[in-house]
Amino acid sequence: MLRAMDSLTQIALGAAVGLAVRGRRTAPWKAALTGAVLGTLPDLDAFVDHGDPIRNMTFHRTESHALFYLTLLAPALAWLVARLWREAEDFRAWWLAVWLILVTHPLLDLMTVYGTQLGLPFTDHPFAVGSVFIIDPLYTLPLLAGVIAALALRTPRGLRGNQAGLLLSTLYLAWSVGAQAHVRDLAQAELARQGIRAERLLVTPTPFNTVLWRVLAMSPDGRYHEGFRSLLDREPGIRFDAFAQQRELAGALPGNWELARMQWFSHGFYRLREQTGTLVISDLRMGQEPHYTFNFALAQRTPQGFRAVPVEARPSLPDLRRSLAWLWRRLGGEPVAPPRD
């Protein structure tokens, strides 16, 4: 469901960009349709099977999201679009439109916590700002409203509505970065006050909003600390709960590519668990204790120790009704403890 909703956001962004650049020079529906289709093009890499769940996860948002390769691809796609719409004389204008439609896709993905390798082939670093959740209605709805206005009215006023939607959504991203920085400053001060040393600190919004933020601090003693801060909290401070990372279990699989890949891709925000004789690694950035979207079984215990097995995805999903009820109350500033079972 989240993937479908994420695609809707990228469709809306692509259509809005197409309308903003070409809506006055061609039929608005052509500009919107071109943007909607090309705006989802980079995510077709999700249908490529790389052989196991960890490769599929960490090779998503790679070459298809790299600004260099998208820039190289833009003129060829623009040539096809210009001829499809019989507007070859406007090739250069379509080139600009197509390029903007393509590159705004990974730039939006950059704002999430997943990790986007947009610097390829120069660096494979998975960049992530992490200031917006993968789905946030307050970002998507202005885009949709602007696109609908432009297509329904088919007038300069409708196109101005589309521009307003783009402006509002962009301002919302700027707001998210500012809110994230504010919570990060609060978290750093609170961790210092509580005597918690953090080697790594992650501040990212909880689902569907930028009011309630999750704080994750990785300590050198092998524990990680999770807390939540709402911008509507009336009391100072952040309550942190500590959990064992169990990174010493990594010694059971020396030289294991899948383990090393997850340690790298998660920027160190991972945990290891032995669950009924199976060694499982979790990406702590996506989810909250004890449920995480990306869990992978890596090895099975034998009398001689752990033995690597084919990677198996084991997503852990919380009770949706209970989680949403807690989310709403905690977002509003109620100091209620998160569900932990």
C-alpha positions as CSV (number, residue, x, y, z in Angstrom):
1,M,0.0,0.0,0.0
2,L,2.8,2.4,0.9
3,R,4.5,1.8,-2.5
4,A,1.2,2.6,-4.3
5,M,0.8,5.8,-2.3
6,D,4.4,6.7,-2.9
7,S,3.8,6.3,-6.6
8,L,0.8,8.6,-6.4
9,T,3.0,11.3,-4.9
10,Q,5.6,10.9,-7.7
11,I,2.8,10.9,-10.3
12,A,1.5,14.2,-8.8
13,L,4.9,15.8,-8.6
14,G,5.8,14.8,-12.2
15,A,2.5,16.1,-13.5
16,A,2.8,19.3,-11.6
17,V,6.3,19.9,-12.9
18,G,5.2,19.1,-16.5
19,L,2.4,21.6,-16.2
20,A,4.6,24.2,-14.7
21,V,7.1,24.0,-17.6
22,R,4.9,23.2,-20.6
23,G,1.4,23.9,-19.6
24,R,1.2,27.2,-21.4
25,R,2.8,26.0,-24.6
26,T,1.0,22.7,-25.1
27,A,-2.3,21.1,-24.1
28,P,-2.3,20.9,-20.3
29,W,-3.3,17.2,-20.5
30,K,-0.2,16.5,-22.6
31,A,2.1,18.2,-20.1
32,A,0.4,16.5,-17.1
33,L,0.4,13.0,-18.7
34,T,4.1,13.3,-19.7
35,G,5.0,14.3,-16.2
36,A,2.9,11.6,-14.6
37,V,4.5,8.8,-16.7
38,L,8.1,10.0,-16.6
39,G,7.7,10.9,-13.0
40,T,7.3,7.3,-12.1
41,L,9.9,6.0,-14.5
42,P,12.8,5.8,-12.0
43,D,10.9,3.5,-9.7
44,L,10.6,0.8,-12.4
45,D,13.9,-0.5,-10.9
46,A,11.7,-1.9,-8.1
47,F,10.6,-4.7,-10.5
48,V,14.2,-5.9,-11.1
49,D,15.0,-9.0,-9.1
50,H,18.7,-8.9,-8.1
51,G,18.6,-12.3,-6.5
52,D,17.7,-11.9,-2.8
53,P,15.8,-9.4,-0.6
54,I,18.8,-7.5,0.6
55,R,20.1,-6.9,-2.9
56,N,16.6,-5.9,-4.0
57,M,16.5,-3.4,-1.1
58,T,19.9,-1.9,-1.5
59,F,20.0,-1.8,-5.3
60,H,16.7,0.1,-5.4
61,R,17.2,3.9,-6.0
62,T,20.6,3.4,-7.6
63,E,21.4,4.1,-11.3
64,S,17.7,4.8,-12.1
65,H,17.8,7.6,-9.5
66,A,21.3,9.0,-10.3
67,L,21.3,12.6,-11.4
68,F,24.1,12.0,-13.9
69,Y,22.3,9.1,-15.7
70,L,19.0,10.8,-15.7
71,T,20.6,13.9,-17.2
72,L,22.0,11.7,-20.0
73,L,18.7,10.1,-20.5
74,A,16.7,13.3,-20.7
75,P,17.4,14.4,-24.3
76,A,16.5,11.0,-25.7
77,L,13.2,10.9,-23.8
78,A,12.5,14.5,-24.8
79,W,13.0,13.6,-28.5
80,L,10.5,10.8,-28.2
81,V,8.0,13.0,-26.3
82,A,8.3,15.9,-28.8
83,R,7.6,13.6,-31.7
84,L,4.8,11.7,-29.9
85,W,3.0,15.0,-29.4
86,R,4.1,16.3,-32.9
87,E,5.9,19.2,-31.4
88,A,9.4,18.6,-32.7
89,E,10.0,22.4,-33.0
90,D,9.7,22.6,-29.2
91,F,12.4,19.9,-28.5
92,R,14.5,22.1,-26.3
93,A,11.6,23.1,-24.2
94,W,10.6,19.5,-23.8
95,W,14.2,18.7,-22.9
96,L,14.1,21.0,-20.0
97,A,10.7,19.7,-18.9
98,V,11.7,16.1,-19.1
99,W,15.0,16.7,-17.3
100,L,13.1,18.5,-14.4
101,I,10.5,15.8,-14.2
102,L,13.2,13.1,-14.0
103,V,15.5,14.7,-11.5
104,T,12.8,15.9,-9.1
105,H,11.9,12.3,-8.5
106,P,15.2,11.3,-6.7
107,L,15.4,14.8,-5.1
108,L,12.1,14.1,-3.5
109,D,13.2,10.6,-2.5
110,L,16.3,12.2,-1.0
111,M,14.0,13.8,1.6
112,T,13.0,10.4,3.0
113,V,15.2,8.2,5.2
114,Y,15.5,5.2,2.9
115,G,18.7,6.2,1.0
116,T,19.0,7.3,-2.6
117,Q,22.3,6.8,-4.5
118,L,21.9,9.9,-6.6
119,G,25.6,10.5,-6.9
120,L,26.3,7.5,-9.1
121,P,28.7,6.8,-10.8
122,F,30.9,9.1,-8.7
123,T,29.8,7.8,-5.3
124,D,27.4,5.0,-4.2
125,H,26.7,6.7,-0.9
126,P,22.9,6.3,0.0
127,F,22.0,10.0,0.7
128,A,19.0,10.6,3.0
129,V,17.8,13.7,4.7
130,G,15.0,11.9,6.5
131,S,12.8,14.9,7.1
132,V,9.6,13.5,5.6
133,F,7.9,10.2,5.8
134,I,7.6,8.2,2.5
135,I,3.9,9.3,2.5
136,D,2.7,12.6,3.8
137,P,-0.7,14.0,2.8
138,L,0.3,17.5,3.5
139,Y,3.0,17.3,0.8
140,T,0.9,15.4,-1.8
141,L,-2.5,17.1,-1.5
142,P,-1.3,20.5,-2.7
143,L,0.2,18.9,-5.7
144,L,-2.9,17.0,-6.6
145,A,-5.1,20.0,-6.0
146,G,-3.0,22.1,-8.3
147,V,-2.9,19.5,-11.1
148,I,-6.6,19.0,-10.9
149,A,-7.2,22.7,-11.1
150,A,-5.0,23.1,-14.1
151,L,-6.7,20.2,-16.0
152,A,-10.2,21.2,-14.9
153,L,-10.0,24.9,-15.7
154,R,-7.6,24.8,-18.7
155,T,-7.0,28.5,-18.2
156,P,-4.1,30.6,-16.9
157,R,-5.9,30.7,-13.6
158,G,-5.7,26.9,-13.4
159,L,-2.0,26.9,-14.2
160,R,-1.5,29.4,-11.5
161,G,-3.2,27.0,-9.2
162,N,-0.7,24.3,-10.2
163,Q,2.2,26.7,-9.5
164,A,0.7,27.4,-6.1
165,G,0.5,23.7,-5.3
166,L,4.1,23.3,-6.3
167,L,5.1,26.2,-4.1
168,L,3.2,25.0,-1.1
169,S,4.6,21.5,-1.4
170,T,8.1,22.9,-1.7
171,L,7.6,25.1,1.3
172,Y,6.4,22.1,3.2
173,L,9.7,20.3,2.5
174,A,11.5,23.3,3.8
175,W,9.4,23.3,6.9
176,S,10.2,19.7,7.5
177,V,13.9,20.3,7.4
178,G,13.5,23.2,9.9
179,A,11.4,21.1,12.2
180,Q,13.9,18.2,12.0
181,A,16.8,20.5,12.9
182,H,14.8,21.9,15.9
183,V,14.0,18.4,17.2
184,R,17.6,17.3,16.6
185,D,18.9,20.3,18.8
186,L,16.4,19.3,21.5
187,A,17.4,15.6,21.3
188,Q,21.1,16.4,21.5
189,A,20.6,18.6,24.6
190,E,18.4,16.0,26.2
191,L,20.8,13.1,25.5
192,A,23.6,15.1,27.1
193,R,21.4,15.9,30.1
194,Q,20.6,12.3,30.6
195,G,24.3,11.2,30.2
196,I,23.6,9.2,27.1
197,R,26.5,9.3,24.6
198,A,25.4,9.0,21.0
199,E,27.7,7.9,18.2
200,R,25.0,8.3,15.7
201,L,21.7,10.2,15.9
202,L,18.7,9.9,13.7
203,V,15.7,12.3,13.8
204,T,12.9,11.3,11.4
205,P,9.1,11.9,11.4
206,T,6.6,9.3,12.3
207,P,4.1,8.2,9.6
208,F,2.1,10.8,7.7
209,N,3.2,13.9,9.5
210,T,6.0,16.3,10.5
211,V,4.7,17.0,14.0
212,L,5.7,13.9,15.9
213,W,9.3,12.9,15.5
214,R,11.2,9.7,16.3
215,V,14.7,10.1,17.8
216,L,17.1,7.2,17.6
217,A,20.5,7.3,19.2
218,M,23.2,4.6,18.8
219,S,25.5,4.4,21.8
220,P,29.1,3.0,21.9
221,D,28.1,0.5,24.6
222,G,26.1,-1.5,22.1
223,R,22.7,-0.1,23.0
224,Y,20.3,2.1,21.0
225,H,17.9,4.6,22.6
226,E,14.5,5.4,21.1
227,G,12.4,8.4,22.0
228,F,9.6,10.6,20.6
229,R,9.1,14.3,20.6
230,S,6.0,16.1,19.4
231,L,6.1,19.8,18.4
232,L,2.9,20.1,20.5
233,D,4.5,18.7,23.7
234,R,3.9,20.9,26.7
235,E,6.6,19.4,28.9
236,P,10.3,19.6,28.2
237,G,12.4,16.5,27.8
238,I,12.3,13.3,25.9
239,R,11.8,9.9,27.4
240,F,14.3,7.4,26.0
241,D,14.0,3.6,26.1
242,A,17.1,1.5,25.7
243,F,17.5,-1.7,23.7
244,A,20.4,-4.0,23.0
245,Q,21.8,-3.8,19.5
246,Q,23.6,-7.1,19.9
247,R,26.2,-6.2,17.3
248,E,28.6,-8.8,18.8
249,L,26.5,-11.4,16.9
250,A,28.1,-10.0,13.7
251,G,31.2,-12.0,14.7
252,A,29.3,-15.1,13.9
253,L,29.3,-14.3,10.2
254,P,32.8,-12.9,9.3
255,G,33.1,-11.7,5.8
256,N,29.3,-12.1,5.1
257,W,28.4,-9.8,2.2
258,E,24.7,-9.4,3.2
259,L,25.6,-8.5,6.7
260,A,28.2,-5.9,5.6
261,R,25.8,-4.5,3.0
262,M,23.1,-3.9,5.6
263,Q,25.5,-2.3,8.1
264,W,26.6,0.1,5.3
265,F,23.2,0.8,3.9
266,S,21.6,1.5,7.3
267,H,24.5,3.9,8.2
268,G,25.0,1.8,11.3
269,F,21.4,2.0,12.4
270,Y,20.8,-1.8,12.7
271,R,20.2,-4.5,15.3
272,L,20.9,-8.2,15.3
273,R,18.7,-10.8,17.0
274,E,18.7,-14.5,17.4
275,Q,15.1,-15.6,17.0
276,T,14.3,-19.3,17.4
277,G,17.8,-20.2,16.2
278,T,17.8,-17.7,13.3
279,L,20.1,-14.7,13.1
280,V,18.0,-11.7,11.9
281,I,19.2,-8.2,11.1
282,S,16.8,-5.2,11.2
283,D,17.1,-1.7,9.7
284,L,16.2,0.5,12.6
285,R,15.5,3.5,10.5
286,M,12.1,2.4,9.2
287,G,9.7,1.4,11.8
288,Q,9.8,1.7,15.6
289,E,10.5,-0.7,18.4
290,P,9.8,-3.6,18.2
291,H,8.4,-3.6,14.6
292,Y,10.5,-2.9,11.6
293,T,9.8,-3.0,7.9
294,F,13.1,-4.5,6.8
295,N,14.1,-7.6,8.8
296,F,16.2,-10.3,7.1
297,A,17.1,-13.8,8.2
298,L,20.8,-14.3,7.5
299,A,21.9,-17.5,9.3
300,Q,20.7,-20.6,11.1
301,R,22.3,-21.9,14.3
302,T,24.0,-25.3,14.1
303,P,26.1,-27.2,16.7
304,Q,29.2,-25.6,15.1
305,G,27.8,-22.1,15.2
306,F,25.8,-20.0,12.8
307,R,25.7,-21.0,9.2
308,A,24.7,-18.6,6.5
309,V,21.4,-19.4,4.7
310,P,19.6,-17.8,1.7
311,V,18.4,-14.4,2.8
312,E,14.7,-14.3,3.8
313,A,12.7,-11.2,4.3
314,R,10.8,-11.1,7.6
315,P,8.9,-7.8,7.9
316,S,7.3,-7.2,11.2
317,L,4.1,-5.1,11.2
318,P,2.4,-3.6,14.2
319,D,-1.3,-3.7,15.0
320,L,-2.5,-0.8,12.7
321,R,-5.5,0.3,14.8
322,R,-3.5,0.4,18.0
323,S,-0.5,2.1,16.4
324,L,-2.6,4.8,14.8
325,A,-4.5,5.5,18.0
326,W,-1.2,6.0,19.8
327,L,0.2,8.1,17.0
328,W,-2.7,10.5,17.1
329,R,-2.6,10.9,20.9
330,R,1.2,11.3,21.0
331,L,1.2,13.7,18.1
332,G,-1.3,15.9,20.0
333,G,1.2,16.1,22.9
334,E,-0.1,13.4,25.2
335,P,2.8,11.8,27.0
336,V,1.6,8.2,26.3
337,A,4.2,5.4,26.0
338,P,4.5,3.8,22.6
339,P,3.1,0.3,22.1
340,R,5.9,-2.2,22.6
341,D,4.3,-5.6,21.8
